[in-house]
Amino acid sequence: AAILGFCAQLAKSGNREDCVVLLNMLDNRKPNDPTVTVCLSILYQLIESSKSDEFLAKISQMSANLPKSPNLIAAASLLEVHDTFLSEIMLTREQLQCQQSKDLLILLAKFTQQNGEYSRAQEYLKECLEANQEDLALWKMLGEYQYSAGELDKALVSFEKLLALAEQPDPEICLRLALINIIHSNYEKAYDLLMYTVQNTEIALAWTCLGVCCLRMEQYDEAEASLSQANEMNKWDPTTWGYCAVLC
């Protein structure tokens, strides 16, 4: 992953010959890796080498034996290391060669989100949800994208839909919902969500938020216990120390 990320940066900056050297090193170690093969195909194409045809043929052979398109596998790997240069070429290839699929739409959502096109990323996910309204992973992704874009009311709807569909609540989603409810001054609702979170996972932020809820509801002993627990888990968080000072 580190080498792929470095190669993506080299390719984007125009240092494509060095990128090819590193990718060939990976290809020698993993000769049948779809990500490396697709990357080499694109790089040889960018430097106008005849070897591009050789790797395109290899991609065609791979396609018959893989559960997903090599372009999609490669784009997913590159987006994991936050590349939007090579992954865009891979996704464009896929769009030209194949019909639109759920896997493609999800990767397009990730690509546009990383590119700062937050509304467009959400539209791709909503298009996926039209085909399956009960896909928990899609509701979670949509809610997280809305949350990161500051669209808290929309995120609230998506997270609540996710919790309604899930057999077992996701503690991290409960924490996200609690944070939104704290912003909206719904402290009692946030308290219930946070109690579930701290009972099922170890996240210092959840204890800090629980302390804030108790402070706002004037439950000072419980607020002190929660903030102390948060401090034990992370002694370097200034937010927790700030609320400790307010409580004192």
N, C-alpha and C positions, 0 to 999 in steps of 0.2 A: 504493500500500500504506500509506503514511504517513497519507494522508487517511482511508482506510477505518478504520485503527486509531484515529485521533482521533474519527471519527464513532461508532465502537463505544463508546468511552469516554463520549462525550456522551449517547448513547442510554441507556447503563446508569445514568448519573448523573441521568437525567430531563430533561436539556436537549435535548429532541427537536426543537424548532423550529429551533435553530441547526444541528442535525444534518441536517435536511431541506434547509436552505440550502446546506450544503456538498455534499450528495449531488446536488442539482439542478445545482450547478456542474459536478460530474463528469459528470452525465447530458448536459449540453450539449456537453461535450467528447467523450463516448463514449455516444451515444444508444442503441446496441444492445448495451451491455455487460450480461451477465446478472447479474453481482454487484451493480452499481449499481441495476438494475431491481428485483431482489428486495429489496434493502435499502430502496428507496423504498416498495415495496409494504408492507413491514412497518412502516416509520415512519409512513406515512399511516394505517395501521390503528391503530397505537398512539395517534396523536393524534386518532383518530376522524374522519378526513377522507374525504369522498366520493371523493377521487382514488385511494383504495386500490383501488377496483374497476377503474379505468382501468389501473393497473399490473398487477393480477391478469390482466386480459385480455391485456396485452402479454406476460406470462410464458407464458400458454397458447399464444400465437402462436410465441414463441421455441422452445418445447419441440419443435415439429415439425421444426425445422432444426438442432438441436444434438445432438451425440453423447451428452451426459449431461443429466440434469435441471438446469434453471437453479438449483433449490434446492441441489443438490449442488455445482455450480460455485461458487455464492456462499458456501456453508458452508466449502468448501475454502479460498477466499480469506480469509475472516474468521478461520479457525483459524490460518492462516499468520501473522496479526498478533495471535494469542493472545486472540481474542475468544471468550467463552463465553456472551454474552448474546444477541446477534442470531443467532449460529450455532445456538444451541439451538432457537430458533423455526423456523429453516430446516430443521433436521433433523427436528423434530416434524412439520412440514408434509409432508416427504418420507415419513415413516413412515405418516402418515394417508392419503396419496394413492397410494403405490406399494408393491409387494411389496419385501421385504428383498433387497438386492443386495450384492455384494462391495464396491462403491464406498461404499454407505451404511454397511456394517459398519466399514470402515476409518476413515471420518470419525467414526463413533460412538466408535471406539477412541481417536482423537486428542482428541475432545471430552472423554471421561471421564478420559483421562490428564491433560489440562490442568486438569481440575476436581478432580484429586487422588484420583480413584477408580481406583487402579492395578490392583486385581484385576479390576474390571469391564472395563477397557480390554484386559487380556490375554484375557479370555473372548471378546470380540468378534473378536480376531485369531485365536484358536483355532477359532472358528466358521468363519472364512474358510478356514483351513488344512484343515479337514475336507473342503472341496470340492477343494482343490489342495494336496497335501502337498509339492509341489516349487516353490512360489512363493518365490523367493529374497528378494524385497522384504519379504514378510510375515514370514519367519523373522528377517530383520534387524531389523525393527520390533519384533517380539516380544522378541527378545534385548535390544534397547536399552531397552525398557520395563521388563523384568525387572531389568536392570542398574541403571537409575536408581532402581528401588524397593528396591534392596539385596538382591534375591533372586539372589545370585551363582551358586548351584548350578543354578538353573533357566536363568539366562542362559548358563551354560557349555554346557548341553545344546543350547540354541537356536543358539548361535554355532557349535558343532561340527557341528550338522546343516547349517547354512548352508555351512560350508566343505566338507563332504562332497558337497553338491549342486553347488557352483560349479565351473565350468571353470577359473576363475582366482581365487585367494584375494583377498579384499578386505583391503588393508593395515590399514584402520582397525579392521576386525573382529579381525584378528590382534593388534592392539594391545590391544583390549578383552580378548581371551582371555588375553593375556600378563599383563595387570594382575590378572586373577582367579587365574592360576597363581602369580603372585608372592605374593598374599595367602595362597594354600594352600601356599606354600614349595616349589612345583614349579619350581625355577629353571632346570633344564636345558630343560624344555619351553618355558618362557617365553622363554629365550634364543633358541631356534630360531625362534619366532614373531616375536620382535623383530628378528632379523637379516633376515628377509624384509621386515618393515615398513620398516626404515631403508634397505633397498636399493631400495624401490619408492615411497617418499614422503618428504617433508621435514616431519617433526613432531618438535619439540624434546623433547616428552614421551617419545617412543619411545627417543631416545638416553639420556635420564635413566634410564628403566626398564632399558635395556640395561646401563648403568653399575651399577645396583643389583644386577642378576643377577650380573654379573662380580664385584662386591664380595662378594656372598654366597658365590660359588663360589671366592673367594680368587684370582681372576685380576686382580691389582691393576693391572698395566700396561694391560690392555684396559679395565678400569673407568675409569682415568684418561683414556684416549683418548675413551671414550664420553661421560663427563661434560664433558670439555673441548669436545667437539662440541656438546653440548646448550647449554653456556654461550655458545658462539659464535652459536647460533641465537636464544637468548633470555637476555640478560645479567641480566634482572630477576626470574628465578624463584628464590625463596628455597629451594625444595626442592632444586634442583640444587646450590646453594652449600652447603646443609646436608650433602648426601652427599659433596661434595668435602672438607668438613671431617672427616667420619667417615673417609674414605679416607686423608687425611693422618695 
